[in-house]
Amino acid sequence: MSTERTEHIASGRGRPHPLAPPAWLLGGLRPSAAPIPWAAAARAALALSVPLAVGFALDEPEYGALVSMGALSGVIGDTADAYRMRILNIAVPQLVGAVGVTLGTLVFGHGWLAVSVLTLVALVSGMISSIGTVASVSGLLLLLNAVIGAGLPLPQPWWTAPLLLTAGGLFVLLLSLLGWPLRGRLPERTAVAATYRALADSLEAAGGPASVYDERRRQVTQALNQAYDLVLGRRARVHGRSPSLVRMLAQLNVVIPLVEAAPAAHLRGRPLPPEVPAAVRDLADAVEEGRTGTPVLDLPAPHTPSERAVDSALRHAAAVVHLAEPDLHNVDDRLGRPAALGVRARRAVRDMMLSEASWRYGLRLALCIGLAQSLVSLVEVERSYWVALTVTFVLKPDFGSVFSRAVLRALGTAAGLVVAAAVLAEVPRGWWDVPVMVVLAALIPAFSVKGYAFQTAAITPVILLLSDQLNHQGFDLIRPRLLDSLIGCAITLVAGYLLWPESWHARIGDRLADTVYDAARYLERAFAPAPDEAALAEARTIRVQARRRIYRDLSGVRSEFQRALTEPPPTGARAAAWWPLVVAVERIVDATTAARVRVNHGAEPPTADEVESLADRLRELAERVRSSTTPVRADAEPAGEASSGVLGPVHQEVAAARALVRPTADR
């Protein structure tokens, strides 16, 4: 969900008329402005249509359909930029999915044994989904394929279906990796260049409207997070020091001083000279093109501490970006080099087993799958496995609100069935299905970036067309598909949502309180005394890590906020009430960074008492947030006598934030 849409919903402008649909529903039905991924659309068209064509050519359409089903899951999981991450995102879930379909095939037709096995698989699937993105997709595919194996009469012997489904996923991986020899390091380099371009936009907005600058600054944070994740993630898998990776990491590190200088430039209230953002964009081009040599900067002379900070950081960045041979042993990772894969895997499993949230989600998913399978075992339901499939797709809280996903899936399924009905009624089964699949498959990536309802509408006719190759029911598939989907949505809403209050209570307050505490610690670290140069360098590294950790946490708070906004009242309304405080905390961190930059370039440092007083006020604010269900505005506080010093903007932002939440005793 974009920031504009978030603010639109949060402000209540999403429901202009009493008879209009509610804001949380409009938010899900409004298509995202994301560009269409044409390359992904072309890969999807090939990945799903070629196996179908091969199946017809060999007079084995069922085999072709199974390979295309495996390719469908690969297309959905092909979301990474870096090629090595694509291997993980596609190959690992496919192997886990092969285990799932094998288990399902072995219990097909075994009644309550199948119910028990699928319930246990659902528990495991839900728990491993908490580990991370790859594990989440793997857990999803584990359960989906187990449900398909237990609900459909797949070709024998038992290993045929796992082999065909895995082949389809690996075909998608092969298509995705075709450009690796020519573009192997382009994703990482592009991500670093995108960080510079986002920063140039931020510097261009500095001194202008606060809303525009805040949005640009958030884009810088997102670009920086993605670039560090890609570059450091790749370094974790490379033995020794790769010159190209060291070069990219050095180029990424030197952008940090510019990021820190941007808030100081914004707080001065005047736009920067246009030569500054233009120079940063030129650096972005140099990063992307791999240009080296002597940088040529035509910048106006700086006069104020904030101008000197920007000028110094920009000249240092230009020198590093154009450096032909970086020092392989003198590059600071800033965030720390990731641990070895085995160490991270052991930590992830340990955290999963000890996590209350992991067990709770696993139990929720197991309960819903157990109910779905029990229902279809007791009541005759056509194509009954679709009930459990719907439950699996909807009950993914890490993908968004369970409530809104259930509603949007029902609407998306209905829209997709209209297309599927036309295809199944008018297109004869056989070779004509291949060109139809080319068109329908290409729509999946194109619609997926627009929203969940659009993705569901695109996937539904593809699944029905492939299912028709297995059971030859044609148009008769339409009615049971809709009925089973509605049953699955109902089970999810009752057993996976309403029975678990924590799933529909906004948790933004607690997360915000933790972030406010981090802001207080960041303030103290930013102005902690350093007795010598070594201590000063160490303090700066700690400060950079703390600031980026806060912005990552705030990004998580925003995601939680966006999820909660799609819930029906009162949860959505409570989430919207916290929005001003999310913005206020971001501005507090920005103002603290700006103050530190000004001190670095000649401004008078604050006293230890002033810093401690501000930190105490932030901790008190954190306690107010933690004890509040919803924020209640209080009278504005005075900024304090010290507000004329370098921490003046911090005093003002803290006072504004504290005015948003009244003390508990005053309620």
C-alpha positions in Angstrom: 0.0 0.0 0.0 1.5 3.4 -1.0 2.0 6.2 1.4 -0.6 8.3 -0.5 -3.2 5.6 -0.1 -2.2 5.1 3.6 -2.7 8.8 4.3 -5.9 8.8 2.3 -7.4 6.0 4.4 -5.9 7.3 7.7 -7.4 10.7 7.3 -10.9 9.2 6.7 -11.1 10.6 3.1 -11.6 7.1 1.8 -15.4 7.2 2.5 -16.8 10.4 1.1 -20.5 9.2 1.1 -22.5 7.3 3.7 -23.5 4.7 1.1 -20.0 4.3 -0.3 -18.0 1.1 0.5 -15.9 1.3 3.7 -12.4 2.7 3.5 -10.7 -0.6 4.3 -12.4 -2.3 1.4 -11.7 0.6 -1.0 -8.0 0.5 0.0 -7.8 -3.1 -1.2 -9.7 -2.6 -4.4 -7.8 0.5 -5.4 -5.0 -0.7 -7.8 -1.5 0.1 -6.9 0.5 2.5 -9.1 3.4 0.0 -9.4 4.7 -0.4 -13.0 3.9 -3.6 -14.9 6.9 -6.1 -14.7 7.1 -6.9 -18.4 10.0 -9.3 -18.1 8.1 -11.3 -15.4 5.0 -11.3 -17.5 6.9 -12.8 -20.5 8.5 -15.4 -18.2 5.1 -16.4 -16.8 3.6 -16.8 -20.3 6.4 -19.1 -21.4 6.7 -21.0 -18.1 3.0 -22.0 -18.0 2.2 -22.4 -21.8 5.3 -24.4 -22.9 4.7 -27.4 -20.5 1.1 -27.4 -21.6 2.1 -27.5 -25.3 4.6 -30.3 -24.6 1.9 -32.3 -22.8 -0.4 -32.0 -25.9 2.5 -32.9 -28.2 3.2 -36.0 -26.2 -0.5 -36.8 -25.8 -0.1 -36.5 -22.0 -2.1 -33.3 -21.2 -2.3 -34.3 -17.5 1.5 -34.3 -17.2 1.7 -31.0 -18.9 -0.9 -29.5 -16.6 1.0 -30.7 -13.5 4.3 -29.1 -14.8 2.4 -25.9 -15.4 1.0 -26.0 -11.9 4.5 -26.2 -10.5 5.5 -23.4 -12.8 2.6 -21.3 -11.4 4.0 -21.5 -7.8 7.4 -20.6 -9.2 6.0 -17.5 -11.0 4.3 -16.4 -7.8 7.5 -16.8 -5.8 9.8 -15.1 -8.3 9.9 -11.7 -6.5 13.6 -11.2 -5.8 16.0 -8.9 -7.7 19.3 -10.6 -7.2 19.9 -13.8 -9.1 21.2 -15.7 -6.1 18.1 -14.7 -4.1 16.0 -16.0 -6.9 17.5 -19.4 -6.5 16.5 -19.4 -2.9 13.0 -17.9 -3.5 12.1 -20.5 -6.2 14.2 -23.6 -5.6 13.8 -24.0 -1.9 10.0 -23.7 -1.9 9.8 -26.1 -4.8 11.7 -28.8 -2.9 9.6 -28.2 0.2 6.5 -28.3 -2.0 7.6 -31.7 -3.4 7.6 -33.1 0.2 4.1 -31.7 0.6 2.6 -33.3 -2.5 4.3 -36.6 -1.6 2.6 -36.6 1.8 -0.7 -35.7 0.3 -0.5 -38.4 -2.4 0.3 -41.0 0.2 -2.8 -40.3 2.3 -5.2 -39.7 -0.7 -8.5 -41.5 -0.1 -7.6 -42.4 3.5 -10.3 -40.4 5.2 -9.5 -39.3 8.7 -5.8 -40.2 8.3 -5.7 -37.5 5.6 -7.4 -35.0 7.9 -4.8 -35.7 10.7 -1.8 -35.5 8.4 -3.0 -32.3 6.7 -3.6 -30.7 10.2 -0.1 -31.6 11.3 1.3 -30.3 8.0 -0.6 -27.0 8.6 0.9 -26.7 12.0 4.5 -27.1 10.6 3.7 -24.8 7.7 2.4 -22.0 10.0 5.4 -22.2 12.3 8.1 -22.1 9.7 6.3 -19.2 8.0 7.6 -17.0 10.9 11.2 -17.5 10.0 11.5 -15.3 7.0 10.4 -14.6 3.4 11.7 -17.8 1.8 10.5 -19.9 4.7 7.0 -18.3 4.5 6.7 -19.2 0.8 8.0 -22.6 1.5 5.5 -23.1 4.3 2.7 -21.9 1.9 3.8 -24.3 -0.8 4.2 -27.2 1.6 0.6 -27.0 2.7 -0.8 -26.1 -0.8 0.8 -29.1 -2.4 -0.2 -31.4 0.4 -3.8 -30.3 0.1 -3.7 -30.9 -3.7 -2.1 -34.3 -3.3 -4.7 -35.4 -0.7 -7.6 -34.0 -2.8 -6.8 -34.9 -6.4 -6.3 -38.3 -8.0 -2.8 -37.6 -9.3 -0.8 -39.8 -11.7 0.9 -42.9 -10.3 3.4 -44.0 -9.1 3.6 -41.7 -6.1 6.7 -39.9 -7.2 5.3 -38.8 -10.5 3.4 -35.7 -9.3 6.3 -34.4 -7.1 8.7 -34.8 -10.0 6.4 -33.0 -12.5 5.5 -30.1 -10.1 9.2 -29.6 -9.2 10.1 -29.6 -12.9 7.7 -26.8 -13.5 9.2 -24.7 -10.7 12.7 -25.4 -11.9 11.7 -24.4 -15.4 10.7 -20.9 -14.1 14.0 -20.8 -12.3 15.9 -21.6 -15.5 14.0 -18.8 -17.4 14.8 -16.4 -14.5 18.5 -17.2 -14.7 19.0 -16.8 -18.4 20.2 -13.3 -18.0 22.7 -14.1 -15.2 25.8 -14.3 -17.4 25.1 -10.8 -18.8 23.4 -9.2 -15.8 24.9 -11.2 -12.9 25.7 -8.2 -10.7 23.3 -5.7 -12.2 20.6 -6.1 -9.4 23.1 -5.1 -6.6 24.6 -2.3 -8.7 21.2 -1.0 -9.7 20.1 -1.1 -6.0 23.1 1.0 -4.9 22.4 3.5 -7.8 18.7 3.7 -6.8 19.8 4.7 -3.3 21.8 7.6 -4.7 18.8 8.7 -6.9 16.4 8.5 -4.0 18.8 10.6 -1.9 19.0 13.1 -4.7 15.2 13.4 -4.7 15.4 13.8 -0.9 18.0 16.6 -1.1 15.9 18.3 -3.8 12.9 18.3 -1.5 14.9 19.5 1.6 13.8 22.9 2.8 10.4 22.5 1.0 7.0 21.2 2.2 7.4 18.8 5.1 5.1 16.2 3.6 7.1 16.0 0.4 10.4 15.7 2.2 9.1 13.1 4.6 7.9 10.9 1.7 11.3 11.3 -0.1 13.2 10.5 3.1 11.1 7.3 3.5 12.0 6.3 0.0 15.7 6.7 0.8 15.3 4.4 3.8 13.6 1.8 1.7 16.2 2.0 -1.0 19.1 1.9 1.5 17.5 -1.2 3.2 17.1 -3.0 0.0 20.7 -2.2 -1.2 22.3 -3.3 2.0 20.2 -6.5 2.1 21.3 -7.4 -1.4 25.0 -6.4 -1.1 25.6 -7.9 2.4 23.5 -10.9 1.6 25.6 -11.6 -1.4 28.9 -11.1 0.5 27.7 -13.7 3.0 27.8 -16.3 0.2 31.1 -15.2 -1.3 34.3 -16.7 0.0 36.9 -14.1 0.5 36.8 -10.4 -0.6 35.3 -9.8 -4.0 36.6 -6.5 -5.5 33.3 -5.7 -7.1 31.3 -6.4 -3.9 33.8 -4.4 -1.8 33.4 -1.5 -4.3 29.6 -1.6 -4.1 29.7 -1.8 -0.3 32.1 1.2 -0.1 29.8 3.2 -2.5 26.9 2.3 -0.3 28.7 3.2 3.0 29.7 6.7 1.8 26.1 7.6 1.2 25.4 7.4 4.9 27.0 10.8 5.7 24.8 12.4 3.0 21.7 10.7 4.4 22.6 12.1 7.8 23.2 15.6 6.4 19.8 15.7 4.6 17.7 16.4 7.7 20.1 19.2 8.7 19.7 20.7 5.2 15.9 20.4 5.5 15.7 22.0 8.9 17.5 25.2 7.7 14.3 26.0 5.8 15.8 26.9 2.4 16.2 24.6 -0.7 19.7 23.5 -1.5 21.4 24.7 -4.7 20.3 22.6 -7.6 23.9 21.6 -8.2 23.8 19.4 -5.1 21.0 16.9 -6.2 22.3 17.1 -9.8 25.8 16.0 -8.5 24.2 13.1 -6.5 22.3 11.9 -9.6 25.6 12.0 -11.6 27.1 9.8 -8.9 24.2 7.4 -9.4 24.9 7.2 -13.1 28.6 6.5 -12.3 27.7 3.7 -9.9 25.3 2.1 -12.5 27.8 2.4 -15.4 30.9 1.5 -13.4 32.6 4.8 -14.3 35.9 5.7 -12.6 38.4 8.5 -12.8 38.7 11.9 -11.3 35.4 13.4 -10.2 34.5 16.9 -11.3 32.2 18.8 -8.9 31.0 22.3 -9.5 29.4 23.1 -6.1 28.7 26.5 -4.5 30.8 27.4 -1.5 29.2 26.3 1.8 28.5 28.8 4.6 26.4 27.2 7.4 27.2 24.0 9.3 24.4 22.1 7.4 25.8 23.3 4.1 29.3 22.3 5.1 28.0 18.8 6.1 26.4 18.3 2.7 29.4 19.6 0.8 31.9 17.5 2.8 29.8 14.3 2.5 29.2 14.8 -1.2 32.9 15.4 -2.1 33.9 12.3 -0.1 31.2 10.2 -1.8 32.3 11.4 -5.2 35.9 10.4 -4.4 34.9 6.9 -3.3 32.4 6.3 -6.2 35.0 7.1 -8.8 37.8 5.2 -7.1 39.1 2.5 -9.5 40.5 0.1 -7.0 38.9 0.0 -3.6 40.9 -1.2 -0.6 39.8 -4.8 0.0 40.6 -4.7 3.7 39.4 -1.3 4.8 35.6 -1.3 4.2 33.3 -1.1 7.2 30.1 -3.2 6.8 28.2 -0.7 9.0 25.4 -3.1 9.7 27.7 -6.1 10.2 28.4 -9.0 7.9 25.7 -11.7 8.1 26.5 -14.9 9.9 27.1 -18.1 8.0 24.0 -19.8 6.6 24.2 -22.7 9.0 24.4 -20.4 12.0 21.5 -18.3 10.8 19.4 -21.5 10.2 20.0 -22.8 13.7 19.1 -19.5 15.2 16.0 -19.3 13.1 14.8 -22.8 14.1 15.5 -22.1 17.8 13.7 -18.8 17.7 10.7 -20.4 15.9 10.4 -23.2 18.5 10.6 -20.7 21.4 8.3 -18.1 19.8 4.8 -17.8 21.2 3.7 -16.0 18.0 5.0 -18.8 15.8 3.1 -21.5 17.8 0.0 -19.3 17.8 -0.1 -18.9 14.1 0.7 -22.6 13.5 -2.2 -23.5 15.8 -4.5 -21.1 14.0 -3.7 -22.5 10.6 -3.9 -26.1 11.9 -7.3 -25.5 13.4 -8.7 -24.0 10.2 -7.3 -26.7 8.0 -8.5 -29.4 10.4 -12.0 -27.9 10.3 -12.0 -27.6 6.5 -10.9 -31.2 6.0 -13.3 -32.5 8.6 -16.2 -30.6 7.0 -15.5 -32.0 3.5 -15.1 -35.5 5.0 -18.5 -35.3 6.7 -20.4 -33.3 4.0 -20.4 -34.1 0.3 -18.6 -31.0 -1.3 -17.6 -31.0 -4.9 -13.9 -30.3 -5.5 -13.5 -30.2 -1.8 -9.8 -29.6 -1.7 -10.5 -26.0 -2.8 -11.9 -25.3 0.6 -8.5 -26.0 2.3 -6.6 -24.2 -0.5 -8.7 -21.1 0.1 -8.0 -21.3 3.8 -4.2 -21.6 3.1 -4.1 -18.6 0.8 -6.2 -16.3 3.0 -4.7 -17.2 6.4 -1.4 -15.5 5.8 -1.1 -12.6 8.3 2.4 -11.8 7.1 0.8 -11.1 3.7 -1.8 -8.6 5.1 -5.0 -8.5 7.1 -6.8 -11.8 7.3 -10.2 -10.2 7.3 -9.6 -8.0 4.2 -7.8 -10.9 2.4 -10.9 -13.1 2.9 -13.2 -10.5 1.5 -10.9 -9.5 -1.3 -10.3 -13.2 -2.2 -14.0 -13.7 -2.5 -14.4 -10.7 -4.8 -11.3 -11.6 -6.8 -12.4 -15.2 -7.2 -15.8 -14.0 -8.4 -14.1 -11.8 -11.0 -11.8 -14.5 -12.1 -14.6 -17.0 -12.5 -16.3 -14.6 -15.0 -13.1 -14.9 -17.2 -12.8 -18.7 -16.5 -16.5 -19.2 -17.5 -15.9 -17.6 -20.8 -12.8 -19.6 -21.5 -14.2 -23.0 -20.4 -17.4 -22.4 -22.3 -16.0 -21.0 -25.6 -12.5 -22.5 -26.0 -12.4 -26.1 -27.0 -10.1 -28.3 -24.9 -6.8 -29.0 -26.6 -4.2 -26.9 -28.5 -6.4 -23.7 -28.3 -5.7 -23.8 -24.5 -2.0 -22.9 -25.2 -2.5 -19.4 -26.7 -5.1 -18.7 -24.0 -2.7 -19.8 -21.3 0.0 -17.4 -22.8 -2.4 -14.5 -22.2 -3.8 -15.6 -18.8 -0.3 -16.4 -17.4 1.1 -13.1 -18.5 -1.6 -11.3 -16.5 -0.5 -12.9 -13.2 2.6 -10.8 -12.6 0.9 -7.8 -14.2 -2.1 -8.0 -11.8 -0.1 -9.2 -8.8 1.6 -5.8 -8.4 -1.8 -4.1 -8.4 -3.1 -5.8 -5.3 -4.4 -9.0 -3.7 -7.8 -9.0 -5.3 -6.3 -8.4 -8.7 -3.8 -11.3 -8.2 -6.6 -13.6 -7.2 -8.7 -12.6 -10.2 -5.7 -13.4 -12.5 -4.8 -16.7 -10.8 -8.3 -18.2 -10.7 -8.8 -18.8 -14.4 -5.3 -20.2 -14.8 -6.0 -22.8 -12.0 -9.4 -23.7 -13.5 -7.9 -24.1 -16.9 -5.2 -26.4 -15.6 -7.7 -28.3 -13.4 -9.8 -28.9 -16.4 -6.9 -30.8 -18.0 -6.9 -33.2 -15.0 -10.6 -33.8 -14.5 -12.3 -32.7 -17.8 -15.3 -31.1 -16.1 -15.2 -27.9 -18.1 -17.8 -25.3 -17.3 -19.1 -27.5 -14.4 -16.0 -26.4 -12.4 -17.3 -22.8 -12.0 -20.1 -23.3 -9.4 -18.2 -25.6 -7.0 -15.1 -23.4 -7.3 -17.1 -20.3 -6.0 -18.9 -22.3 -3.4 -15.8 -23.9 -2.0 -14.0 -20.6 -1.9 -16.8 -19.0 0.0 -16.8 -21.9 2.5 -13.0 -21.5 2.9 -13.3 -17.8 3.5 -16.0 -18.3 6.1 -14.0 -20.9 8.0 -11.0 -18.5 8.0 -13.0 -15.5 9.2 -14.5 -17.5 12.1 -11.8 -20.0 13.2 -8.8 -18.0 12.1 -9.8 -14.5 12.8 -12.8 -13.9 15.2 -11.7 -16.6 17.7 -8.2 -15.0 18.0 -8.6 -11.4 19.3 -4.9 -10.6 18.9 -5.4 -11.1 15.2 -7.7 -8.2 14.9 -6.4 -5.9 17.6 -4.0 -3.2 16.5 -0.5 -3.8 17.9 1.0 -0.5 16.8 1.0 1.0 20.3 3.5 -1.5 21.7 5.8 -1.4 18.6 5.7 2.4 18.7 6.6 2.4 22.3 9.7 0.3 21.6 10.7 2.6 18.8 10.3 5.7 21.0 12.6 4.0 23.6 15.1 3.4 20.8 14.9 7.1 19.8 15.8 8.0 23.4 18.8 5.7 23.3 19.8 7.1 19.9 19.7 10.6 21.3 22.0 9.6 24.1 24.4 7.8 21.8 24.4 10.7 19.3 25.9 13.1 21.9 27.8 10.7 24.1 31.3 12.1 24.9 34.2 10.5 23.1 37.7 10.8 24.8 39.7 10.0 21.7 39.6 9.4 17.9 39.1 5.7 18.3 36.2 6.1 20.6 34.8 8.7 18.3 34.9 6.4 15.3 33.3 3.6 17.3 30.6 5.9 18.6 29.8 7.0 15.0 29.5 3.4 13.9 27.2 2.6 16.8 25.1 5.7 16.0 24.8 4.8 12.3 23.6 1.3 13.3 21.2 2.6 15.8 19.7 5.1 13.4 19.2 2.5 10.6 17.7 0.1 13.1 15.2 2.7 14.2 14.2 3.4 10.6 13.8 -0.3 9.9 11.6 -0.6 13.0 9.6 2.4 11.9 9.2 0.7 8.5 7.8 -2.3 10.3 5.5 -0.1 12.3 4.2 1.4 9.0 3.6 -2.1 7.6 1.7 -3.0 10.7 -0.2 0.2 10.5 -1.1 -0.5 6.8 -2.3 -4.0 7.7 -4.4 -2.7 10.5 -6.0 0.0 8.3 -7.5 -2.7 6.2 -9.4 -4.1 9.2 -13.0 -3.1 9.8 -13.8 -0.8 12.7 -12.8 -0.4 15.5 -9.3 -1.7 14.6 -8.8 0.4 11.5 -9.9 3.6 13.3 -7.6 2.9 16.2 -4.7 2.3 13.8 -5.4 5.6 11.9 -5.3 7.5 15.3 -1.7 6.4 15.8 -0.6 7.8 12.4 0.5 11.3 13.5 2.7 9.8 16.2 4.4 7.5 13.7 5.3 10.6 11.7 6.3 12.5 14.9 8.8 9.8 15.9 10.4 9.8 12.4 10.8 13.6 12.7 12.4 13.2 16.2 15.0 10.9 14.8 15.6 13.2 11.8 16.0 16.2 14.1 18.5 14.3 16.3 20.6 13.3 13.3 20.5 16.9 12.0 21.7 18.2 15.4 24.6 15.7 15.4 25.6 16.8 11.9 25.6 20.5 12.9 27.8 19.8 15.9 30.2 17.8 13.7 30.6 20.9 11.5 31.0 23.6 14.1 27.8 24.1 16.0 28.0 24.3 19.9 27.3 20.9 21.3 24.4 20.5 23.9 25.1 19.8 27.6 24.8 16.4 29.0 21.9 17.5 31.3 19.9 18.8 28.3 20.4 15.5 26.4 19.4 13.4 29.5 16.4 15.6 30.0 15.2 15.1 26.5 15.8 11.3 26.7 13.8 11.1 29.9 10.9 12.9 28.2 11.0 10.4 25.3 11.0 7.5 27.8 8.0 9.0 29.5 6.3 9.3 26.1 7.0 5.6 25.4 5.3 4.7 28.7 2.3 6.8 27.7 2.1 5.1 24.3 2.4 1.6 25.9 -0.4 2.3 28.3 -2.8 3.8 25.7 -5.3 2.0 23.6 -5.7 5.0 21.3 -3.8 8.3 21.5 -5.7 11.2 23.2 -4.4 14.6 22.5 -3.1 16.7 25.4 -2.3 20.4 25.7 0.9 21.4 23.9 4.0 21.5 26.1 6.5 24.3 26.0 9.6 23.4 24.1 11.8 24.3 27.0 14.4 27.0 27.7 17.2 25.1 25.8 15.2 25.2 22.6 17.4 27.9 21.2 20.4 25.6 21.0 21.4 22.9 18.5 18.7 20.6 20.0 16.0 23.2 19.5 14.3 21.3 16.7 14.5 18.1 18.8 12.8 19.9 21.7 10.0 21.1 19.4 9.4 17.7 17.8 9.4 15.9 21.2 6.9 18.5 22.5 4.7 18.0 19.5 4.8 14.2 19.9 4.0 14.3 23.6 1.0 16.5 22.9 -0.4 13.6 20.9 -0.7 11.3 23.9 -2.2 12.5 27.2 -0.8 10.9 30.4 -2.8 8.0 31.7 -3.7 9.9 35.0 -5.3 12.7 33.0 -7.8 10.4 31.1 
